[in-house]
């Protein structure tokens, strides 16, 4: 059985806590090191973290002493939940020191030699690791990232449609949960009885990242998918779960039934490999006219499945639909853990001496 020692960078924040929570009882990964800002370093994790998850802190992790963000941790690889204000150079430092860094942060997502991974969609992009190591003279270290939390769910649904019918353009309107802003996040007087039609930098990410993820790897470089994307992003008063209304212009004209069929049948490399965090069915299609709904569907597949409904004709483009994904599962910590499982299975992550 594979066993790896895991470090969590940015361990006290919302996503850092999700890593620790989702790694409890993981069959391959065991948390052995935590790192955070200087004000937390040197203290017992259970004493300084403001734990925001109903299930308590795992006892073994709670007893760990938080280390400073220095590349000298007792682990084989690291998950990065650091804020983007510090993640960029810190992740490079860890990669240079020989640590694989599986990042949720945005800093390196669009770097040409950094895989922007969604394992069901572009597992072949793992091969960029070899280029990255060569370009930066890394030994065993590298950086791999998961995408923006809305892009993560979107590309899972787009992949089978694009492969089967070709997507020329799409319009996406997101309704994003409050937890996507971290803790304490959006002020209560702003979020209660309100919808905020702006999330800084979000629309730009949603218009660029899917093109890289759906792009083709040719001679060690990604050729972005030639899909035009228009995005509008909104913060809405739900705790977890990002909903997206999507309209598609396709190269081939097909029926809603055809779209639903390819979505239901879709399986990817994580399902073939039976990776521990992979949902058996990555896309669940609902036929009811009022689904997906956030409270009812966000936890599908342990928060790792994308739920699609209301697949119907679009009178401006070709097809429209609604999708829902859990922003802390498929969109953040869960996504990074699945990435690490794929990279470990492929031999890119190995035990450090």
PyMOL commands that set and color helices and strands:
alter all, ss='L'
color gray80, all
select helices_A, chain A and resi 14-23+45-48+59-62+84-96+119-136+149-165+178-181+188-191+202-213+256-265+269-273+294-297+300-303+333-345
alter helices_A, ss='H'
color red, helices_A
select strands_A, chain A and resi 4-9+29-36+67-68+77-80+100-103+115-116+142-145+167-176+195-196+216-218+221-223+228-236+242-250+283-285+306-313+319-325
alter strands_A, ss='S'
color yellow, strands_A
deselect
rebuild
show_as cartoon
